[in-house]
């Protein structure tokens, strides 16, 4: 753990001067983020023509059904392959941030769901254990996660995060975004993977404000546990 016993300590006036100077850098960073978000919205789209079918608590669902009454959809690709008995602990770290989002997203005309290849019964059991309430469906009988770079036939070499590499697992984390027009046509507008999904992990953003920061060394997230399995 990073030691802080020799960190510089100054008067309140000097602290304010340093903090005010750093605020200018923070504001510049935020403006860069705003510009990236604008450019993200201007990226071209691709039409989704494949008729995917998912297993949900109320039965079979098409991709259009996941939008509900909205015209925008955010999908979290949750690492949970069919052979596992529980979802990925790192995706679970992310999912602990999800429950409050859907009601607010709905007021910006957007739906949210997690999608995994695990059978629905396993998803529902794990969801109950973790106490989550967000929408989560199974894509086990479809190519959905494969088509959107979140599952791989060959985990030693696959196209992940927009390049050929070794993803290391049969399933990886990611976020995909879709838009449905008035005719009912669906378009894939954006996807991100690996560290690209950090923006939706509020806990990490809190940690980044701490004196020790992430303090993870060369093994990011080794410290993470399912929230019901921390030793204390």
C-alpha positions in Angstrom: 0.0 0.0 0.0 1.3 3.5 -0.9 2.8 5.2 2.1 1.9 8.9 2.7 3.8 9.7 5.9 6.2 12.0 4.1 3.7 13.9 1.9 4.1 17.7 1.7 2.0 19.6 4.3 1.5 23.4 3.9 -0.5 26.3 5.3 -4.2 26.8 4.3 -3.2 29.7 2.1 -0.6 27.7 0.2 -3.1 24.7 0.0 -5.7 27.1 -1.6 -3.2 28.4 -4.2 -2.2 24.9 -5.2 -5.8 23.8 -5.4 -6.9 26.8 -7.5 -4.0 26.2 -9.9 -4.9 22.6 -10.3 -8.6 23.5 -10.9 -7.6 25.1 -14.2 -6.2 21.8 -15.3 -9.3 19.9 -14.2 -11.5 22.3 -16.1 -9.4 21.9 -19.3 -9.7 18.1 -18.8 -13.5 18.4 -18.5 -13.7 20.5 -21.7 -11.6 17.9 -23.5 -14.2 15.3 -22.3 -17.0 17.4 -23.6 -15.4 17.6 -27.0 -14.8 13.8 -27.0 -18.5 13.3 -26.2 -19.5 15.5 -29.0 -17.3 13.7 -31.5 -18.6 10.3 -30.1 -22.2 11.4 -31.0 -21.0 12.3 -34.5 -19.6 8.9 -35.3 -21.3 7.0 -38.1 -23.8 4.2 -37.3 -24.2 0.7 -38.7 -27.6 -0.9 -39.2 -28.4 -4.1 -37.2 -30.3 -6.5 -39.4 -29.8 -9.8 -37.6 -32.9 -11.0 -35.7 -31.4 -11.6 -32.2 -33.6 -13.4 -29.6 -32.9 -13.1 -25.9 -34.2 -15.0 -22.8 -35.8 -12.6 -20.3 -37.9 -13.1 -17.2 -41.1 -12.7 -19.2 -40.0 -14.9 -22.1 -38.3 -14.4 -25.5 -37.3 -10.9 -26.4 -36.0 -9.3 -29.7 -33.4 -6.6 -29.6 -36.2 -4.0 -30.3 -38.0 -5.2 -27.1 -35.0 -4.3 -25.0 -35.7 -0.6 -25.8 -39.1 -0.7 -24.2 -40.8 2.6 -25.1 -37.5 4.4 -25.7 -35.4 4.9 -28.8 -32.0 4.6 -27.2 -30.5 1.5 -25.6 -27.3 0.9 -23.5 -26.1 -2.7 -23.2 -23.5 -3.8 -20.7 -21.8 -7.0 -21.9 -21.4 -8.8 -18.5 -18.8 -11.6 -18.4 -20.8 -14.7 -17.5 -20.2 -17.7 -19.8 -22.6 -20.6 -19.7 -20.3 -22.9 -17.9 -19.7 -20.6 -14.9 -21.9 -20.6 -11.8 -21.5 -16.9 -11.0 -20.8 -13.8 -13.0 -17.3 -12.2 -13.2 -16.3 -10.4 -10.0 -14.9 -7.5 -11.9 -18.1 -7.0 -13.9 -19.9 -7.3 -10.6 -17.8 -4.4 -9.3 -19.2 -2.4 -12.2 -22.7 -3.7 -11.8 -22.8 -2.5 -8.2 -23.1 1.0 -9.8 -26.0 0.2 -12.1 -29.2 0.0 -10.1 -29.7 3.7 -9.7 -29.1 4.5 -13.4 -32.2 3.1 -15.3 -34.8 5.5 -13.9 -32.7 8.5 -14.8 -31.8 7.1 -18.2 -35.5 6.6 -18.9 -36.0 10.4 -18.5 -33.4 10.8 -21.3 -35.3 8.4 -23.5 -32.8 5.5 -22.9 -33.1 1.9 -21.7 -30.4 -0.1 -20.0 -29.8 -3.9 -19.8 -27.0 -6.2 -19.1 -26.5 -9.2 -21.5 -24.6 -12.4 -20.9 -24.3 -15.8 -22.5 -25.1 -17.7 -19.3 -28.6 -19.3 -19.1 -31.3 -17.1 -17.6 -31.7 -19.3 -14.5 -28.1 -18.7 -13.6 -28.4 -15.0 -14.2 -31.5 -14.7 -12.1 -30.0 -16.7 -9.2 -26.8 -14.6 -9.2 -28.8 -11.4 -9.5 -30.9 -12.4 -6.5 -27.7 -13.2 -4.5 -26.2 -9.8 -5.3 -29.4 -7.9 -4.6 -29.5 -6.2 -8.0 -32.6 -5.0 -9.8 -31.5 -3.8 -13.3 -32.6 -5.6 -16.4 -30.4 -8.6 -17.4 -31.1 -11.0 -20.2 -29.4 -14.1 -21.7 -28.0 -14.1 -25.2 -27.0 -17.8 -24.9 -28.8 -18.9 -28.0 -27.6 -16.1 -30.3 -24.5 -14.6 -31.8 -25.1 -11.3 -30.1 -22.1 -11.1 -27.8 -19.9 -12.6 -30.5 -21.0 -10.1 -33.1 -20.4 -7.2 -30.7 -16.8 -8.3 -29.7 -17.7 -9.4 -26.2 -17.4 -13.2 -26.7 -14.9 -15.3 -28.7 -14.7 -18.7 -30.2 -10.9 -18.6 -29.8 -9.8 -16.6 -26.6 -6.2 -16.9 -27.7 -6.7 -14.8 -30.7 -9.7 -12.7 -31.5 -10.8 -9.2 -32.5 -11.3 -7.3 -29.2 -11.2 -3.6 -28.4 -10.8 -3.0 -32.1 -7.7 -5.0 -32.8 -6.6 -8.6 -33.1 -5.2 -9.7 -29.7 -5.5 -12.3 -27.0 -8.6 -11.4 -25.0 -7.7 -14.1 -22.5 -11.2 -15.3 -21.8 -14.2 -16.6 -23.8 -16.1 -13.5 -22.7 -14.9 -9.9 -22.0 -16.5 -6.7 -20.6 -17.9 -4.0 -22.8 -20.7 -1.5 -23.5 -22.7 -1.1 -26.7 -25.2 1.6 -27.6 -28.1 1.4 -30.0 -30.7 3.7 -31.6 -34.1 2.8 -32.9 -35.8 5.1 -35.4 -39.5 5.7 -36.0 -39.6 2.9 -38.6 -38.3 0.5 -36.1 -34.9 0.1 -37.7 -32.0 -0.4 -35.2 -28.5 1.0 -35.5 -25.4 0.3 -33.6 -23.9 3.7 -32.7 -21.0 3.0 -30.3 -19.1 0.4 -28.4 -16.2 0.5 -25.9 -14.2 -2.2 -24.0 -11.5 -2.8 -21.5 -10.6 0.6 -19.8 -13.2 2.3 -22.1 -15.9 1.2 -19.6 -14.3 3.0 -16.6 -16.6 6.0 -17.1 -19.6 4.1 -15.7 -17.8 2.9 -12.5 -18.6 5.6 -9.9 -16.6 3.8 -7.2 -13.4 4.1 -9.2 -14.0 7.8 -9.6 -14.3 8.2 -5.9 -11.1 6.2 -5.4 -9.3 8.4 -7.9 -10.0 11.3 -5.5 -8.3 9.6 -2.5 -4.8 10.4 -1.4 -3.6 6.8 -2.3 -5.7 6.7 -5.5 -6.1 3.2 -6.9 -2.8 2.0 -5.4 -3.1 -1.2 -7.5 0.5 -1.6 -8.7 0.9 -4.0 -11.6 -2.2 -6.0 -10.7 -5.3 -3.9 -11.3 -8.4 -5.0 -9.4 -6.7 -7.9 -7.7 -8.2 -6.5 -4.4 -11.8 -6.6 -5.8 -14.2 -9.1 -4.3 -17.9 -9.8 -4.8 -19.6 -7.3 -2.4 -20.8 -10.2 -0.2 -17.3 -11.8 0.0 -15.1 -9.2 1.5 -13.6 -10.8 4.6 -15.0 -8.1 6.9 
